[in-house]
Amino acid sequence: MNDTAVQKNIKHRLDWVEWIVPILILISLVACGNYSSTAHDPWEQVDSILARIKKPTFAGRDFVITDYGAKEGSREDCSSAFEKAITDCSRGGGGRVVVPKGEFLTGPIHLKSNVNLHLLEGAVIKFHRDTRKYLPLVFTRWEGVECMNYSPLIYSHEQENIAVTGRGILDGQASNDFWWSWKGNKRDGWNEGMPNQLEGRKKLFGMAEKNIPVEERLMGDGYFLRPSFIQPYRCKNILIEGVKIINSPMWEIHPVLSENVTVRGVHIETHGPNNDGCNPESSRDVLIEDSYFDTGDDCIAIKAGRNNDGRRVNMPSENIVIRRCIFRDGHGGVTIGSEMTGGVRNVFVENCEFESPVLYSALRIKTNAVRGGIVENVHLRNMNVNLVGRAVVDIDLFYEEGKNGSFLPTVRNISVEKMMVKKCKVAFNLVGYAEAPLRNIRFSDCEFKEVSDGYKIEHVDGLELINTKLNDKPLGNNWRRQ
């Protein structure tokens, strides 16, 4: 090969290197989660997510529970009437199981495919206070761990096209006299000598760490683990719309390992222990909109399994859209965790309102080095925060066990745009680990007024504060010196 040919060959190789190296760098940055969100608009994904979320449709047939022997009145047990109506509805090709005006007492309701449990205005379903009604045990998930436990009040397992709709009320009848005292807190009705969940909870978590098969994790009587209110488990095409939920034993709306979920226009008002409003767990394609939350714990809490059991199931929650919701009392407004071992990604929150002195935060991410997992691509915009009691945005990697574990969590790609805050204690609390810093946190066009205690930032790589003010003063590149 002559000199000219050699030079041409070298130039060709250099041209190729100049072309391919930037692409390889870009791929590396994206894979590591270090590619700036400013390179594209993450909100462009929302339309494709919403296109996949379609509420189920039902045949135009009604199965009225009073036609199956249900009698109005809070002392008449209507369990068999609900069961028969649901069975006939499902076998007949689907439709509505209708609850007319009046109070109807029942044990747990198990929905089947193609059934819409519909409450007319003035209808109230009251759920039994006899725990024997919630047997036999069902396959469920309790605080992120799979087990056999009491049936949720409204439960469905491996069904499709199910709904709870209407203008009526679902009353779990929980109080300090029933269900809530099992938490073991005096403020919830527990006193020395009364049963509580502490030993049962410890045993369940221990069995999960030892990989005991789920079918052998038998809870129920004697373990005092309260059931969720509405729990579709491994279901598809779910609609919860219009109903009011009060007095829940524990978590309210809890889809697990489910997909295509719509929660619309619900009113949740219940202040018991662990009364989270809506907890999609290890579920995908979820829409929560136009709903009201006034709760005793997190209003919305996105979850994905706990610790070893979360790693065993290894299913994230993903593609979740939350919009036009009102958040009153609660711990976090929109919360991720703490049971998030399977990971949470692609969460979009917009046009929501937050206001309560006992609402801790608008956005709360809570995890630790025992949970592990990845939280990524969480985006908020157009938030009105009139009042919260603690940090408006709180990313807490030191929740419960804190750093005392072997599974360092990853939190990255969080953006907050156009958040208007009237009053709070702390604007944002962003604290990672030195070995696992928070990555790519971005605030733009935000304003934090009447902030009493400033903000806290530790171990954050890639923090952007763009056109953002704290107590009417701009926050910018000099934030580290403030």
N, C-alpha and C positions, 0 to 999 in steps of 0.2 A: 504494500500500500504506500503510495507516494505521500509527500508532506501535505499537499493540498487536500488529499482525501482524508488524512488523519485529522487535519484541522476542522474539516467539515463534520467529521464524526464526533469530535470533541464538542463543537458548537451545538450539534443536534442534541447531544446528551445534556449539555448545560441548559438548553431551551426546555428540554423535558423536565429537568429538575426544577427550574424556575416555575413551571406550570403545575407540577404535581405537589410540591412541598406545601404551598398555601392550603391546598385541599386537604392534605393529610393533617395539617395543624388544625384546620377547622373541624374535621371529623373528631380529632382528639379532644378539642375543647367541648364540643357538644356531648361526647361520651362521658366526659368528666363533670358535666354540669357547669362548666365555666364560661359558656358562650353567653354573652350579654343578651338579655331579653329585649334590648333596644334594637337588635338586628331584625326583629320581626314583631308583629303584633300577636300576642298569644290569644287575644280574644277572637281571632279569626277561626279558632277551633269550635267556638260555641255553636255556630249554625249547624255544623255537621253532627255535633252531639245531640242537639235538639231534634234534628231530622230522624235520629234513631229512636227517640223517646216518643212512643205513640201510646195513648191511653187505650186500654182494652175496650172493645165493643161487645154488647150483649144482645141476645135475642129479645124481642119485644114480648116476653111472657112474664107475668107476675105470679109469685107463689107467696101468698099472704100468710103469716104465721098463725093468725087467728083461725084460718081454715084448717090448721093442723092441730088445733086444740089449745093454743096459747091463750091464756086468760090474763087480762089486764089487772094489775095490782102487784105491789111489791112483795107479796108473800106467796104467790103462785109460781111454782117451778115450771118454767117453760122450756127446759133443756131439750126434751124429746121433740117438742114442736119445731124448734130451730133445726135440730138434726134431720128430721124427716123432710122439712121444707127444702133444706140445702141438698139432700140426697136426690129428691125428686127433680129439683131444678137442674142439677148437674147431669143426671141421667137423661133428662128430657131435652138436652141440647143447650141448656143455659138460660139465663134470664135474671130477674131480680127476685130476691127473697125480701119481702116488704115487711117492715115493722111499722104498724099504724100508730096513731097518736095514743099515748098512754104509757104507763110504766110496766116493764116486763122483766122478770127475774130469771136469770139463767146461769148455768155453769159455763165452762169454756165453749166457744163457738169455733168449730173447725171448718174452714172454707174449702170448697172443692172447685175444680176447674170450671170456668165459665159461669161463676156465680158472683153476683153483685149484691152484697148485703146492704139494703137501702132503707134508711130511716126517714120516715116522713117527718115534717115539722111537728114538734110536740111529742115525738117518740123518745122514750128513755129506756135504754137497756141497762139494767143493774146486774152486776155480777156477784155471785154467791160469796158469802163469807165463810163457807164451810170448805176447808182445804181438801177434804176428801173428794170434792167435786172436780178437782184438778188432776186427778189420777184417772187412768194409768199414766206413768211417766212418758214423756215424749223426748225425741231427739231435739236438743236445743243448744243454744250458746249462752253462757252466763258470764258476764264480765270478760268476754273475749275467749272463753274456754268452753269447748264442746262437752256436753254431758247429757245424761238422762235426768230430767227434772220435771217439776210441775208444769203442766201445760200453760203456755201464755193464754191470756183471756180470749184473744182472737188469734187463731193459729192456722197456718197452712204449710204443708210440707210437700215439696216437689209437685206443685200444681201450676197451671197456667191460666191467665185471664181471670183475675180475681179482683174484687173491689169492695171497699166500704165507703158508702156515699150517703148524702142526704143532709137534712137540716136538724137532725136529732142529736141526742146526747148519749155518750158512752160513759157510764159511771162505774169505775172499778170498786167503789165503796171502801177503798183503803183509808185508814186514819191511824191515829196514835193507838187506837184500840185493836186494829187489825192490819196485818202486813207490815206497817211501818216500824213498829217496835222491834221487829226482827233485825233491824240494822244495828241495834245495840247502843243507840244514843238516847240519853235521857230526854233530850228535846223532842224526840220522836215517840215518846211514850214508854221507853224501856226503863225498868227499875231492877235493882239487884235481885237476883234469883229468877228473873224471867229469861226465857230462851232467846238466843240470838244467833246470827249467821257466822260468827267468828270461827268456830271450829269447823263448820261445814265448808266455809270458804277456803280455809287452810287445807283441808283434806282434798278438796277438788283441785286446787292449784298443785298440790303435791303429786296427785295422780297424773296430772298432765305433764309435770316435769319428768316423771318416770315412764312416760309413754304407755300408761295403762290404756287399753282399748276403750273407746268412748262408750261402748255398750256395757262396760263394767263400771263406769263412773255413775253409780246409782245414787242420786240425791233424793229429793222429795221429803217425805216425813222424817223428822228428826234432824234435818240439816238446815232448814230455815232459810233457804235461798229463794227470794221473791221472784215471781215470774214477770216477764215483760207484758205489756198490754197487747199490742198488735205485732205479731211476728210472722211474716212470710219467710220460710226457710227453703232455700234452693228453689225459688219460684221465678216465673217470668210473667211480664205484662201485668203490672200491679197499679191500682189506683186507690188512693185514700183522699177523699174529697168532701169538703163541706162540714164534716162532723165536728162536734165539740167533745173534747176528752177531759174528764176530771177524775181526781182521786185514784191515780194509778198506783199499783203496788211498787213499780220500779220504772224502767225505761218505757217510754210511751209507744212510739212507732219505730220498729226495729227490724227492717229488712236485712236478712243475712244471706250471703252468697246468692243474691238475687240480681236480676237485671231488668231493665226497662221499668223503672219505678217513677210514678208521679204522685207527689203529695201536694195538694192544691187546696187553698182556702180553708185549712183546718184551724181550729181555735183550741189551743192547749193551755189549760189553766189548772195547775196542780203543783203543790209545794211540798210534797213528801221527800224523803231521802232518795237520792239517785233518780229523781223524777226528770231525767233528760227528756227533751221534747221529741226529737227525731234523730235516730242514730243509724244511718246506713252503714252496714258493716260488711266488708269484703264484697261489696256490691258495685255494679257498674251501670252507667247511663241512668242517672238519677236526677229528677227535677223537683225542687222544693220551691214553691212560689205562693205569694199572696196569702201567707199564713201568719198567725199570731202566737207568740210564745211567751208564757209567763210561768216560770218553772222553779222547782226547788234545786235544780242542778243545771248542767249545760243545756242551752236551748236547742241547738243542733250540735251533735257530736259525731264526727266521721271517724269510724273505727275500722280495724283490720286484724283482729285477733291479738292474743296476749302471749308474749314470751315463747316458751318452747312449743305450745300448741299453735300459736300464730305462725311459727316457722314450719311446723308440720303441715298445716293446711296451705300456707303460703299463697294467699289470694289477696290482692290489693283492693282498696276502694278507689274507683277512678271514674272520671268523666261525670262530674257532679256540678249542676248549675243551681244556684240559690239566688232568688230575685224577689224584690218587692215584699219582703217580710218585715214584721215588726217584732222587736225583741224588748221585753220588759225585764222582770226579775229573772235571775239565773246566774250561773257562774260565768261561763263564756257564752257570747252570742253565737258566733260560729267557731266551733272548737274542733281541733284534730287531735285525737288521742283520748286518753293515754294508751288505750289498747290499739296500737297501730303497727304491730310487728310486721304484718304483711305488706305494709306500705300504703301511702295515700298519694294520689297524683291527679293533676288536671281538675282543680276545683276553681269555679268561677262564681263570684258573689257580687251582685250589683243592686243598686237602688234600694238599700235597706235602711231601716231606722232603729236606733238603739237609744234607750233612755230608762235608766233606773239607778238609784244610788247603791243598790245591792247587785247590780250587774257588774261582774268583775271586769270584763274585757269585751271589745267588739270581735277581735280575732285572737284566738288562744290556741297555741300549739304546745302540747304537753307530752313529754316523753322522758326516757332515761336510758341508761346503758344496760338495763336488763331487757327492756322492750326491743331496742335496736330499731331497725326498719328505716325506710326512706320517706320523707315528705318532700314533694317537689311540685313545682308549677301550681302555685296557689295565687290567685289574682283577685283583687278587690277593686271596685271602682264605684264612684258616686254614692258614698256612704255618708249619712247624716247621723252623727253621734252627739246627741244633746247632753248626755251625762252617763259616765260609767264610774265605778268606785275605785278602780285600780288602774292598770295600764291599758290603754286603748288597744295596742297591739302587744301581745305578750308571748314570746317564744321561750318556753321553759324546758330546758334539757335536764333540770335537776328535780323533776317531779318525783315524789315518793323516794324510791331507792337512789335516785340521783346518778352519780357517776360510778356507783359501786356495782359494776357489771362488766361483762366481756363483749357487749354488742353496742358499740358506739353508734348512735343514730346519725342520720344524715338529714339535714334540712337545707333546702336550696331552691332558688328561683321563686321568690316571694315578691309580689308587687302590690302596692297600694296606691291608687290613683284617685284624686279628687275626693278625699275624705275631709269633711268639715266637722271639727270637734269643738263644741261649745265649752265643755267643762270636764276635767278629769284630774286624777292624781298624777299619773305618769303618762307621757305621750307614747313612748314605746320602751319595752324592756327586751333587749336583744342580747342574749347571753349564750354563747356556745362553749365548747370545750377547746382547749389549746390544740388537742389532737384531732378534733372534729369541729372546726369552726362552722358557723352559719355561712352560707355562701349566696351571693347575688340577692341581696335584699334591696328593694327599690321603693322609695316614696316619691311621688311626683304630684305637684299641684295640690298639696295637702296643707291644712291649717289647723293648728292645735291652740285653742284659746283657754284661758284660765287653767293653766297647768301648774299645779302647786309644787311638784317634785321633779320636774324636768324629764330626763330620760336616762337610760343606762345602756351602754354598748360595750360588750366584751367578746373578743374572739369572733369577729365578723370579717369575712373576706368578700370584698366587692359590695360595699354599701354605697348606694346613690341616694342623695337628697336633692331633688330637683324642684325648684320653685316651691319650697316647703317652709312654713313659718311656725315658730313656737313663741307663744305670747307676743305676737305681732312682730317678731324679729326673724329675719331670714336664717334658715339653716342651710349651710352649704359645705364646701370643702373644708371649712375650719371647724367642723363638728367635733373633731378629736380634742380640740383645745378648750372646749366649753365645759 
